[in-house]
């Protein structure tokens, strides 16, 4: 039997790229899929491809930044397929720019889609999942949240997704509903925008031009949605060609430095850093990854790069 047979899944931002690949992959594994996008033509095209391959799917054009529209999206899947077993929070905007070139409207739009959109969809989906005591939420984060120059707003939004993954997993422990995240790499418009930004700002674009196709990410989502991932929750899974890895969770470095019981002063804090903490400072940025995912060159010229959608 296919891994997702009998399950109904909602995938946001599924009209193109990673979302479309995940929708087609989930359908191939037997799931009935709600293909969400703000572009009805692209959502319909993905649905047509799924049906032509023998799968089940419907399109739902909905703006997930709107609470009611997100609710309508989740309801459309339940109405069409009788239940909701999975939600993939994939929809996202992408924007690059240094702090000195901060673009308030682009930042607001990005946060509304990447963060609030995920909250809206998950909050609507989790209630029927809890009622049936089963379900899987898969968020899409990014290694950018570990640190990448010119990705302050985007990285912050994906850091929020990582925190949401940990917290929701804790809140839903022992409920039958699991929450995990995918940290993907793919040759999408976002990667093209990144290469263009690097090229126009004195960086090396070649590292962003040899990346795996969107379809390479779909098996991770299929697994996390399936019953074979039972007991796995609160995890971020990274995939890069032949490498599969888990992210380490943020943690306080131990041991801590103990004071003398009389409270900290600037002098005693400076002493603690000089004696101990300074030797334990952590470097910023994406660590332990291949050159394909290396940060942009640090000497970027200060220009704004505009906005693109993954």
C-alpha positions, 0 to 999 in steps of 0.5 A: 500500500502507498505510504499516504493512502487514505490521507488528505493533505493541504499544501500551501504555495503548491502552484510551483517549485517545492510546493508543486513537487510535494503536492505531486509526490504526496498524490503519487503516494496515495494522498488526496491533495488540496493544492493551494496558491494565490495563482489559480492557473498554476494551482489548476495546472498542478491539479491537472497533472496529478489527476492525469497521473491517476491521483486525487486533487482539488485546487483552492485559491486562498490568501493565507495572510487572511484568517478567514481565507485560511479557514476556508482553505482547510475547510475545502479539504475537509469538504472534498475529502472528509478529513484532514491528515496533513498540512504542509506550510510551504507558501512563502515570499523571498526578499533580499536586502542589507539592514541599511537598505531595509524595505518596510513594505516588502518586510511586512508582506514577507512576514505576513505570508511566511509567519502569520500565514503558517499560523493561520493555516495550522491553527485552523487545521489542528482542531480537526486533527485533534478531534481525530487524534491524528495528523501531521504538520510540516513547516518549511524553514530555511538554513538562512535562519542560521545566518546569511548576509542580506537575508535578515527579514527572510532569515528571521521569518524562517527562524520563526518557523523553526521556533513554531515547530519546536513549540507546537510539537511541545504543545501537541505532545501525546495528542496524536498530532506531530509537527516537524519541518523541512529545510530544503534546497532547490533550484527555484525562483528564490535560488535564481534571485539569490544568484542574481543578487550575488552577481549584482553585489560583487558576490559569486553566483555560481554556488547558487546555480548547481542545486538539486531540483524541487522534486528532490525535497518531496520524499522528506515531506512524504515521510513526515506526513506518513505513519512511518514517521510515528513518534517523530515530532519537533524536528527539522530535517535538512536534505541536500542531494545525498546528505540527510541531516537533522538540525540541532536545537538551540540550547544554552551553553553549559556549564554556565558561569556562577556568580558570587551570590551578590549580583552581577556588575559590569566588572564581574561580567567582564571578568566572566567573559575574559576568564571563560565565555570569550573562549566559547563565542559561537561564529555566526552563519550557516555552519557545516554545510557544503559550498553550495549553501555557503553565505553570500560574500561579506563584501556586498555593495549596499543595494536593494534586491527586490522581492521574489516568491519561492 
